[in-house]
């Protein structure tokens, strides 16, 4: 049984989020939640809430499911649009360059052993 959860338009760069998602990919869900509690990265609370949401989604699908049997089977981070966070930075000789603010779409899938 697969349970999914998605966090879209999260204000964190995909590069930073991929570090945390790669760290928990393949782990048991309960073990990943404990690991993220003590991880001092800015993406850790976002991914933790997402895994907790996927566990809750699994409980809604199957009320007899034991949450201890769930593991993270698939976890991805995609880049989101940067339409509303456009900023400009002055550069040399009167030019300007864009400041890219990171936006991420994070997807988590849980499966039972």
C-alpha angles and dihedrals in degrees: 000000000000123000121191136198130178132194110195130190095016112172097235128098115258091234092060094043093050091060091060096039091051090051094057099036110120096012126120110268095240091048091050092052091053092047092051092050089067100036112109096206124117093235094053098085091047094051091043092056090047093053090047089052092051090051090051090049090053091052091052092051094048119017093190093057119122108223090210090071094060123103133177104261098171132016125170139169121207129185116255129211121284097205102121100035098063114147132169130216122201114240137184123305095018096300127133132208130199121257106221113216113199121241121179139194109207122195126190128185124190126198133183122246 
